[in-house]
Amino acid sequence: MAKTGMDDLFGQIPQGGALYGEAAAVSVPAIKGPPVHTPDTIRAIMLDLLAEASAAKVMPWDAADLRYHTAMYPYYAEWLKGGEGDRLMALFKAEMDRLNAPVDHVGPNWRDLWGLAA
């Protein structure tokens, strides 16, 4: 077979030995695990959600986000000691009441908080 300027049957010409010679440098992203939380990071999450809810005139989240935030907020509160978690939880619940969070869109653990039957 005569050389036609192609080094393989598909017309690809290896660039600087990339086909069989030297290995091309490949950037491999670092593998990240789940975030490592501390009371400070949990406090920041809780305060951000509380600030977003407090600033809103109507519910700022769609049904999926509302369900997630209301399901997770009580667990976040457990991270904070000395009554801080309970205080933030009460403030968040007050905001959910003010915004008339739909009962069918909140986390299932909120039915007890609102005194509703399961």
C-alpha positions in Angstrom: 0.0 0.0 0.0 1.5 3.3 -1.0 1.9 6.1 1.6 -0.8 8.8 1.0 -0.1 11.0 4.0 -2.4 8.9 6.2 -0.9 6.8 9.0 -4.0 4.6 9.5 -7.1 3.5 7.6 -9.3 6.2 9.0 -7.2 9.1 8.0 -5.9 10.0 11.4 -2.3 11.2 11.6 -0.8 10.7 15.1 0.4 14.0 16.5 3.9 13.8 18.0 3.8 10.1 18.8 0.4 10.2 20.5 -0.7 7.0 18.9 1.9 4.5 19.9 4.8 6.6 21.3 4.8 8.8 24.3 1.7 8.9 26.5 -0.4 12.0 26.3 -0.7 14.0 29.5 -4.2 13.4 31.0 -5.6 15.6 33.6 -7.5 13.5 36.2 -9.8 15.5 38.5 -9.3 14.8 42.2 -11.9 12.5 43.6 -14.1 14.3 46.1 -16.1 12.7 48.7 -19.2 14.1 50.4 -18.6 17.4 52.2 -17.3 17.2 55.7 -19.7 19.2 57.9 -18.9 20.9 61.2 -21.2 22.8 63.4 -20.0 26.0 61.7 -20.9 24.7 58.2 -24.3 23.5 59.4 -24.9 26.8 61.1 -24.1 28.6 57.8 -26.5 26.4 55.9 -29.3 27.0 58.4 -28.7 30.8 58.5 -28.7 31.0 54.7 -32.0 29.1 54.4 -33.5 31.2 57.2 -32.4 34.4 55.5 -33.8 33.3 52.1 -37.1 32.5 53.7 -37.2 35.7 55.8 -36.5 37.9 52.8 -39.3 36.3 50.7 -42.8 37.5 50.4 -44.0 34.2 48.9 -42.5 30.7 49.1 -39.0 31.0 47.5 -38.7 27.3 46.7 -40.5 24.9 44.4 -42.1 21.8 45.9 -39.0 19.6 45.6 -36.7 22.2 47.2 -39.2 22.9 50.0 -39.6 19.2 50.8 -35.8 18.9 50.9 -35.2 21.9 53.1 -38.0 21.1 55.5 -36.9 17.5 55.7 -33.2 18.4 56.4 -33.6 21.4 58.7 -34.5 19.4 61.8 -31.4 17.2 61.2 -29.2 20.3 60.8 -30.6 21.6 64.1 -29.4 18.5 65.9 -25.8 19.5 65.1 -26.0 22.7 67.1 -25.8 22.5 70.9 -26.9 24.7 73.7 -30.4 25.4 72.3 -29.0 27.1 69.2 -30.4 24.4 66.9 -33.8 24.6 68.6 -33.9 28.4 68.3 -33.0 28.3 64.6 -35.6 25.5 64.1 -38.3 27.6 65.7 -37.4 30.7 63.6 -37.5 28.5 60.4 -40.8 27.0 61.4 -42.2 30.5 62.0 -41.1 31.5 58.5 -42.7 28.4 57.0 -45.9 29.3 58.8 -45.7 32.9 57.6 -45.2 31.7 54.0 -48.0 29.2 54.3 -45.9 26.3 53.2 -48.2 23.7 51.7 -48.6 20.7 53.9 -48.3 18.3 51.0 -44.9 19.8 49.9 -43.1 19.8 53.3 -41.0 17.0 54.6 -42.9 14.2 56.4 -41.3 15.1 59.7 -43.1 18.5 59.7 -46.5 16.9 60.1 -45.6 16.3 63.7 -44.3 19.9 64.1 -47.6 21.3 62.8 -49.6 18.8 64.9 -51.1 17.1 61.9 -52.1 13.4 61.7 -49.7 11.2 59.7 
